[in-house]
Amino acid sequence: THNIRANCLCPGSVNTEFARHAIGTPPQQGSSGQRVVAPMGRQAAPSELASVLSFLLSKDASYVTGTTMMVDGGYTAI
């Protein structure tokens, strides 16, 4: 084996300057003016995605491969 791990990080809505500029609405609203529907009731902070990515890259996740990590505030659960 080559000890290669392949995982996927799937973020939901992320509160970034680019997103705020592109959407032109407050972070709690989407581009159509609808409220963010994720059960967490807010957008993710970039640091929250970085934490999950850091875990996937760490030795703590050495046996994790072929998985998709949904980091979307529970959106896919509804």
N, C-alpha and C positions, 0 to 999 in steps of 0.2 A: 504494500500500500504506500501511498504518498503522503498520508496524514493531512489531507486537504479536507477542510470542513466548508460546507456551503450552506449558508442560512440567509434568510430574507427578513429585512426589517421593513414593515409596512406602517408608516405613520399616518395618522389622521390629520386633522387641521392643526397647524403649528403657528403659534403667535410669533411671527418674525416681522421685521420692518418691511421686508419685501411684500409679505402677505397683506399687511395693513395698507401699504401703498396701492397694491394691485386691486384689493377688494374695495378700498375706500370707505369702509364701514368699521365700527368698533369691533374688536376681536370676538365679542360674544355673538356677532351676527355674521351670516354668510353673505355671498355676493348678491343674492336675490333679496337680501334684507331679512331673511328668515333667521331665527335664532339657531345657534349651533345645537344640533340634536344629540350630541354625545351625552350619555348618561352622567358623565363627570361635570357637564354643564359649562365647560370652558375649553379653550384650545390648550394644546400641550406647550410647555416651555421647551425651547431647544435643548436645555440641559437634561430634560426628562428622556428625550430620545438618545442623547449622548450616553446616559447612564445604561440604557439597555444595550446599546452598541458596545460599550465598554465591557459589559458582562459577556456578550457573545464573543468578544475578542480575547477574553481572559482564560486563564487555566481552569477557572471554576466551570467553564462551559466546554471543557475539553472533550466531552462525550456528546455534545449537542451538535447535530448536523442534520441537514435536510428539513429544517423546520422553518416555519413562517411565524415571526413574532408580530402580532398585531398590537401596535401602540397607538390606539385611537380613542382612548377614553371610554371604551365599551361600545363604540358605535356598531361594530360588527355583531354585537350580542343582541341588538334590537331588530 
